[in-house]
Amino acid sequence: MTTNASYPKHKIKVLLLENIHAKAIDIFDHEGFQIETISEALDEHELIEKVKDIHILGIRSKTQITEKVLRHANKLLCIGTFCIGTNQIALHACAQKGIIVFNAPYSNTRSVVELAVGEMIMLMRNIFTKSQKMHIGKWDKSAKNSVEIRGKKLGIIGYGNIGSQFSVIAEALGMHVYFYDISDKLALGNAHKCKSLEELLSTCDVVSLHVDGRLSNSKLIGEREFKLMKDNVIFMNLSRGHVTDIEALEVAIKSGKVWGCSIDVFPEEPKSNDEEFVSALRNLPNTILTPHIGGSTEEAQANIGDFVATKIQQFINKGDTYGAVNFPEVQLPSFEQSHRLLHIHENVPGILAKINAIYANNNINIQAQYLKTKDDIGYVITDISTDYKTDILNEIKNIDHTIRFRILY
């Protein structure tokens, strides 16, 4: 259990890794926090040393927050993943320590979709191959293997924020859109929902992956799936590296089964720009490789920086957890002329009754109170008048099953 009684903002330490946008730095700086930035990801050992005195941690996709790291993060209040995915974080272990995790599920959607559209057109027009020939002096003015996307069948695997927006834009460009998702999703426009992955793979001229990073999606597309695809298919992965079997993809490209390919994410990626990128897909024909830049536009990174930093700011200042990935979501109003007591606990019966009994026994009037639970975590927020004996704070934090207790005023 830890207790912070209105912890001074100038003592709150923020560590931002992996070149998080300056917009986030500005927001934290305006709050008066201590900020340290590091341009690359840290390995487990480096993180363990760094995280001991950190209250707020900001990462992107390469930093792995393991249970071992969390065992040394006793001051950590929240983690901001300045990206969509959170599979790089031990989310349950975070919740068990009362550490809230925020991400940016929408902020880079447009950027990823634009890259997918652009690469799809380049592959269908064979632009990448023709450009390479031009650079070595070969003039190949030919319509061979160059086709319009209009009228072609696009298969989208994963119909979430990115997949569904890709669907809308592709249809506006004249494509016939098919999609498959394990969840029941409403088709937008004239998109056709496939009953199975097999139906989509055997139908479409272009197959594009937009699934999340859950372990069950590992090697979702492998040797069997490539064999099910149409000959001369265009294959694209802008989701997660581990969802494609790279060896099977290499074989499919070399055999001509996959005629054009664009890959933005890889099972193993360099930690920094100084490390060599190694992949079996290097130097393969009509294959566009990009360094995990689907969301790497100025607009997307600024939006992500603003969104995640603001979520963290609202949690630190108000206790607001709306949008949290691993925690009960509570959207709270501002509070005035009161103290706000935040109690995170194991979700067992009777905790709220015990908290309120302490207030009642000490003649403390509750001005507002909020309770939300999620899985095995409970979160109680109580606004009380500023006139009370501080002895009650020890009573509350010593309630059985308390994980973390914090006071705001």
Residue pairs with C-beta under 8 A, 6 or more apart in sequence:
1 397
1 398
1 402
1 403
1 404
1 405
2 74
2 75
2 98
2 404
2 405
2 406
3 393
3 397
3 405
3 406
3 407
4 406
4 407
5 393
5 407
6 407
6 408
6 409
7 55
7 406
9 31
9 32
9 33
9 316
10 32
10 33
10 34
11 34
12 31
12 33
12 34
12 55
12 56
12 316
13 33
13 34
13 36
13 53
13 54
13 55
13 56
13 75
14 28
14 33
14 34
14 35
14 36
14 54
14 55
14 56
14 57
14 58
15 36
15 37
15 38
15 50
15 51
15 54
15 56
15 57
15 58
16 24
16 25
16 28
16 35
16 36
16 37
16 38
16 58
17 37
17 38
17 40
17 41
17 42
17 57
17 58
17 59
17 60
17 63
18 38
18 39
18 40
18 41
18 59
18 60
18 61
18 62
18 63
18 82
19 39
19 40
19 60
20 37
20 58
20 60
20 82
20 305
21 82
21 301
21 302
21 304
21 305
22 305
23 301
23 302
23 305
23 306
23 309
24 58
24 80
24 82
24 305
24 306
24 308
24 309
25 35
25 37
25 305
27 305
27 306
27 309
27 310
27 313
28 35
28 56
28 309
28 312
28 313
29 35
31 313
31 316
31 317
33 56
39 272
40 62
40 271
40 272
41 59
41 60
41 62
41 63
41 271
41 272
42 50
42 63
43 271
44 64
44 66
44 68
44 69
47 63
47 65
47 69
48 68
48 69
48 72
51 57
51 69
51 72
51 73
51 76
52 72
52 73
52 74
52 75
53 75
54 73
54 75
54 76
55 75
55 76
55 77
56 76
56 77
56 78
56 79
56 80
56 312
56 316
57 65
57 73
57 76
57 78
57 79
57 80
58 79
58 80
58 82
58 308
58 309
58 312
59 65
59 79
59 80
59 81
59 82
59 88
59 89
60 81
60 82
60 83
61 81
61 83
61 85
61 88
61 292
62 88
62 269
62 271
63 88
64 88
64 89
65 79
65 88
65 89
65 90
65 94
66 90
67 90
67 93
70 76
70 90
70 93
70 94
70 97
70 99
73 97
73 99
76 97
76 99
77 98
77 99
77 100
77 315
77 316
77 406
78 99
78 100
78 101
78 102
78 312
78 315
78 316
79 89
79 94
79 99
79 100
79 101
79 102
80 101
80 102
80 103
80 308
80 309
80 311
80 312
81 88
81 89
81 101
81 102
81 103
81 104
81 308
81 325
82 104
82 301
82 304
82 305
82 308
83 103
83 104
83 108
83 295
83 304
84 103
84 104
84 105
84 108
84 295
85 103
85 212
85 213
85 240
86 101
86 103
86 325
86 326
87 212
87 213
87 214
87 215
87 240
88 213
89 101
91 101
91 325
91 326
92 326
94 100
94 101
94 326
95 326
95 327
95 374
95 375
95 376
95 377
96 376
96 377
96 403
97 403
97 404
98 344
98 403
98 404
100 315
100 321
100 324
100 326
100 327
101 324
101 325
101 326
101 327
102 308
102 311
102 312
102 315
102 323
102 324
102 325
103 308
103 325
104 303
104 304
104 307
104 308
105 161
106 161
106 307
107 295
107 300
107 303
107 304
107 307
108 294
108 295
108 297
108 300
108 301
108 303
108 304
109 161
109 162
109 165
110 165
110 299
110 300
111 294
111 295
111 296
111 297
111 299
111 300
112 162
112 238
112 294
112 295
113 162
113 165
113 166
113 169
114 297
115 238
115 264
115 290
115 293
115 294
116 162
116 166
116 208
116 236
116 238
116 294
117 166
117 169
117 170
117 173
119 236
119 262
119 288
119 290
120 149
120 154
120 170
120 206
120 208
120 234
120 236
120 262
121 127
121 149
122 128
122 262
122 288
123 234
123 236
123 260
123 261
123 262
123 286
123 288
124 146
124 147
124 148
124 149
124 152
124 206
124 234
124 260
125 146
125 147
126 144
126 145
126 146
126 260
126 286
128 260
128 286
128 287
128 288
129 145
129 285
129 286
130 140
133 139
133 140
134 140
145 259
148 174
149 170
149 173
149 174
149 175
149 206
150 173
150 174
150 175
151 174
151 175
151 176
152 175
152 176
152 205
152 206
153 175
153 176
153 177
153 178
153 203
153 204
153 205
153 206
154 166
154 167
154 170
154 175
154 176
154 177
154 178
154 204
154 205
154 206
154 208
155 178
155 179
155 180
155 194
155 200
155 201
155 203
155 204
155 206
155 207
155 208
156 163
156 166
156 167
156 177
156 178
156 179
156 180
156 191
156 208
156 210
157 163
157 179
157 180
157 181
157 197
157 200
157 207
157 208
157 209
157 210
157 211
157 220
157 221
158 180
158 181
158 209
158 210
158 211
158 212
158 239
159 167
159 179
159 180
159 181
159 185
159 210
160 181
160 185
160 210
160 212
162 210
162 238
162 239
163 179
163 181
163 208
163 210
164 179
164 185
164 188
166 208
166 210
167 177
167 179
167 188
167 189
167 191
168 188
168 189
170 177
171 177
171 188
171 189
171 190
171 191
175 206
176 190
176 192
177 189
177 190
177 191
177 192
178 191
178 192
178 193
178 194
178 199
178 200
178 203
178 204
179 185
179 187
179 191
179 192
179 193
179 194
179 200
180 193
180 194
180 196
180 197
180 199
180 200
181 193
185 193
187 193
194 200
194 203
197 225
198 228
200 207
201 207
201 225
201 228
201 229
202 228
202 229
202 230
203 230
204 229
204 230
204 233
205 230
205 233
205 234
206 233
206 234
206 235
206 236
207 221
207 229
207 233
207 234
207 235
207 236
208 235
208 236
208 237
208 238
209 220
209 221
209 236
209 237
209 238
209 239
209 243
209 244
210 238
210 239
211 217
211 220
211 239
211 240
211 243
212 239
212 240
213 239
213 240
213 242
213 243
217 240
217 242
217 243
218 242
218 243
219 242
219 243
219 244
219 245
220 243
220 244
221 235
221 237
221 243
221 244
221 245
221 248
221 249
222 244
222 245
222 248
223 245
223 248
223 251
225 248
226 235
226 248
226 249
226 251
226 252
226 257
226 258
227 257
229 235
229 252
229 257
229 258
231 256
231 257
232 256
232 257
232 259
233 257
233 258
233 259
234 258
234 259
234 260
234 261
235 249
235 252
235 258
235 260
235 261
235 262
236 261
236 262
236 263
237 243
237 244
237 262
237 263
237 264
237 265
238 262
238 264
238 265
238 294
239 265
240 265
241 265
241 266
241 267
241 268
241 269
242 267
244 263
246 266
246 267
246 279
246 280
246 281
247 280
249 258
249 261
249 263
249 281
250 280
250 281
250 284
252 258
253 261
253 281
253 284
253 285
253 286
253 287
254 284
259 286
260 286
260 287
261 281
261 284
261 286
261 287
261 288
262 287
262 288
262 289
262 290
263 281
263 287
263 288
263 289
263 290
264 290
264 291
264 292
264 293
264 294
265 292
265 294
266 277
266 279
266 292
268 278
269 277
269 291
269 292
270 276
270 277
270 291
277 289
277 291
279 289
281 287
281 289
282 289
295 301
295 304
311 320
311 322
311 323
311 324
314 320
314 322
315 321
315 324
317 408
318 332
318 334
318 335
318 340
318 408
319 330
319 332
319 340
319 342
319 381
319 406
319 408
320 330
320 331
320 332
321 327
321 328
321 329
321 330
321 372
321 379
322 329
322 330
322 331
323 329
326 374
327 374
327 377
327 379
328 372
328 373
328 374
328 377
328 378
328 379
329 372
329 374
330 370
330 372
330 379
330 381
332 370
332 381
333 368
335 368
335 383
335 408
337 385
337 386
338 367
338 368
338 383
338 384
338 385
338 386
338 409
339 383
339 384
339 385
339 386
339 388
339 407
339 408
339 409
340 381
340 382
340 383
340 407
340 408
340 409
341 381
341 382
341 383
341 384
341 393
341 396
341 405
341 406
341 407
341 408
342 379
342 380
342 381
342 404
342 405
342 406
342 407
342 408
343 351
343 355
343 379
343 380
343 381
343 382
343 396
343 399
343 402
343 404
343 405
344 377
344 378
344 379
344 402
344 403
344 404
344 405
345 351
345 377
345 378
345 379
345 380
345 399
345 401
345 402
345 403
346 376
346 377
346 378
346 401
346 403
347 373
347 374
347 375
347 376
347 377
347 378
348 378
348 401
351 378
351 380
351 399
351 401
352 371
352 378
352 380
354 399
355 380
355 382
355 396
355 399
356 366
356 369
358 392
358 395
358 396
358 399
359 365
359 366
359 382
359 384
359 392
362 388
362 389
362 391
362 392
364 384
364 385
364 388
364 392
365 384
365 385
366 382
366 383
366 384
367 383
367 384
367 385
368 382
368 383
369 380
369 381
369 382
369 383
370 380
370 381
370 382
371 378
371 379
371 380
371 381
372 378
372 379
373 379
377 403
386 409
393 405
393 407
396 402
396 405
397 405
